[in-house]
Amino acid sequence: MRNKFLTTITVAVCLAAGVAQPLRAQDDTRRIPRSAPRSGARFALAPDPAQQVPVGQHPPQALEDLRGELLSLVDSVQEFAGLAPAELVDTDSLQQARVQIQQMPAQTLNTLRQAIDPAKLHDRVLRARAAVEEYSKGTSGAKMIAGSMPSFSPGFPNANGSCPSVLGVSTSRLPNAVVIAADVVFFIADVVRESAQDTCKEVIVALGEGGNTSLVCIPLDIIWIAAKGVVEGIHFCADDLTGAEIDANFARLAHIHDDLAGVQTGVTTIDGNTSNLGTQISNVGAQLSNVDTHISNEISAVDAHLTAVFAALSAQLTTLQASVDLANQRLLKTIAGEQQIMKLELTPEGQRIILNSILACTGSNCPNVLALCPGGICAWNSVGPLP
């Protein structure tokens, strides 16, 4: 569809150029008087009344200024052509128009000077070219991307414009200031062309000889056709990119819908898994409860067993303690008896006496019969006082 549309524009532009040039080249022997350009005044390119020269020649510098501004208009169209599809711009024709303007005689420029003020033309062309220059500074050194909507995930639709420039670099959406500047350049070319219509059809009579000035309109027609192709191409590319973005948005909506459907499936799966996990957790909880009951029972049994063991141990310890105490009493009684025997052995015959308490004591209450030995040392016949 895009190629068909661009081809249609190209054919129309070429037909316009082909028809315009023969018509301008025809010899017109009739004078068509016009008092003022049809559209120069409405775009404020016409000279001020004080600058107009009703009869006579403008200064050479004023004519060269007009030639320079016409060449600047050609350059402006050439610069904007770099922002439009290459097939819409005939750069060779623009170069031919430049040559024709450079070779335009002073007499023809003088006639054009009656309808166009170079200063006003300069001001409007300069502002339009400033917009392109500002845009070029921001894009220099970086390749422009046709789509203004890059994709960030695999399979995500991208918006791709389809308008490569004459420089072979894809263009993104142009800023509004540049689009407006392109419109301004076309309007300037249109006003210059319309302003020259009367001049093109007038017959200059100089020194008794007539001359046809229709050839002056050929370069202006070429400039107009190129500017028309540029502005149509720029607007077409903007519309084409807008359509691509709309299509990409629609496709992205479907892509997001499919992604959300996949997410919903995943959520459903997770929900099922969560439900299964909840059941498993409940089962684990029941098992833990059973284990807790079993452990509690085991602990109770161990406690009861330990209580019985402690009771048995306590009884055994009591019995053992009683046995130890009995053995200790017996030992004490035995020691007391041994001390009594030692005292009897150290006492001379006839003085030996056994204490009755030795015979009646049970252990800890038994007396120590050797406790009164002189100096704490018992010896023969030195065992302390006798009973």
Summary of the structure (lengths in Angstrom):
residues: 387
radius of gyration: 63.2
end to end distance: 151.2
largest distance: 202.8
contacts: 1088
relative contact order: 0.10
helix: 67%
strand: 4%
